[in-house]
């Protein structure tokens, strides 16, 4: 997969805009300092530094030499200061050059965004270069192979490598090994705390991206260039923040990549493994940083030696003996023993437990503008309504109605927009799975192909956050217990490589995530046996297939021995279901014994607003999500049949559906008794249906869902509450839960 | 047996201000710093399948807040709703965040300043309320006030257990 040039440019422009947004005010301040020396605090200084580095690196990488040249001057200029100082003082001439450079860069980026290429701007550039030289900075626009500029295909030609070499040569020498460790301890970086958190978030993103590049490197060697860029950026950022150990490690890793690129080869599998470990180590630094600790590299000296040994030997053609990798990673327990189930659990430790979406979120500027527009429209519309209500007399109702309608319209736009801002792609939850499967596959000795489909599917960021753990659980189960060993698969005439497929897509107002494997499937007989042993199934009570499979989600099935006995599934499946239910979603399982298991997670697209039907039972009212209602009926008593000891059923066009009074399920008094007195709501949850007798339906309404979980815990049959126009609280029914209660009654 | 409240701010330890309210004819107190507000009794929305001491949920300016009946929680005789009945809204810190809940009071009396040294530990038995809810006892003139532990009173950790029991009851029911 090659990322199209326009995509890279777009990403760069967006990154640039974000940085510039933060530096703009500062630059204005710089300009106002006039002839006085200009003072920059540490936060401002490192922000500017990052901006300059980003411009320079991207200018080189994307092939915009003028931009790179300007940025190089800025980088040099900012070298007068140092991130560890609390304040950096620029002379008026330096400050002017800084502002000029930033303005020029801004113009170039503008034209890059619209025309995908640099403007020539001979005059302006001449002025800038003169000013730069006057202050003793070198000015050089790199000749560029294709005059038109624009994005260059990553090619292994030498001039390219040379350029990268320059780029590296320019960097301040990485902290020499001897003072490195003391630097970290002695002078804590003085940059503001929010800089640290920006750095940490960036570093996490960089490392995530690097991991992805590493995992796909074999199939797409061109990703080497991305990797080079990731580590280069990380090196630059760490350097600016004064984290010399991270900087040095990144720098050395970059060297290894550079080396590989010089030879026009890629990394071997062992090198990839080393890099993945390095990514983990660097991640650990970031974690420690986030916790307010020191970003010191664990076993720093060891890592330096390891990486140096790597550079020294030829990493590509003759990878060092694999044993080197094994024994140099004592902390990570890469064992040479035959893989066991226990090992696979350890493997998962390497993967962050949850998909971290980060505290911040990148929002398209256009959407923010829309938000602003809507907010001002809302104020205007509210003013109209207020005005009308003040001069109540003389206002005709049509006028008032129109104003209210307008208000309603804007409010619902606003809500839609704010919701769309919360949407993030599924990719963030999928990110860790490649690594997970790779690690698990290595530890269990089962070759596995992971297919991810629909990573671009969007869902609420809370969904993405909460779905990370269940996904990891399910994938781990599939590898651990679903997929057979290669020998067994051969015997069964299955392809030796197992397949796990994860597909995400939207269906009506839900996101579906379907996880399937072609392993051994679920053995019903064992599940029933376990269910009986745990008292979950009454002896001799006939169970439908879905009820049997549903048992694996019972907490009783999550113990280790059940896992192995019940052909597999089980590790924390009750937890998976709980997490999904927290999102008002549900899990369904299907399995063909001996061939496959499919788990389907269905989660509502948005969590906060639902379309609902209000129903009344006695004096109480409830909201039923509209998508769970199949139909409303006014049946004749002749359609209702009493079953001996098993409640009633109602036949609807030949189909027999169990019938319940909602009043019975929730013990409500004063509700209608007979079917012909009330109305019947047929609700459905997948294949399961139930007919509920209520007194009346009141109408459809959009309601804002408020969770009761924090204050009241999980309540079967109730998914939340909402405050309606009359000020009263109404409960929102959880249809799968209601059906479960009903089924328990009928049992 | 002294119950040590670990997360009480020092300022409260010094002043010991408590809101005194009446429940089934007896007087109780909550630390004033745990109290968010006092609202008039209003009609609640009943919630099915929760423990019976949860009277329901109310609308507190757009927020949905559960209301607890301490008569039931403490096993006291029920009291009718009168014009003096009100809801004391408490907030306590939990791992998951701030928990806001209301408790019903038959009448709210006053705020008293309880000198810390006058607070006695609750008797191990014989008190009209289970000692787990009591932070201490104080005597002011001829009144005996039971000071309650807001965290314990609102603690819902055992409620999930209740939920389980209800489910089992449902199954046994048929």
Interface residues (C-beta under 8 A of the other chain):
Chain A: X620 X665 X666 X667 X668 X706 X708 X710 X711 X712 X713 X714 X715 X716 X717 X718 X721 X722 X723 X727 X728 X729 X730 X731 X741 X744 X745 X746 X747
Chain B: X43 X44 X45 X46 X47 X48 X49 X50 X54 X57 X58 X59 X62 X63 X64 X65 X66 X96 X97 X99 X100 X101 X156 X159 X160 X163 X167 X170 X171 X173 X174
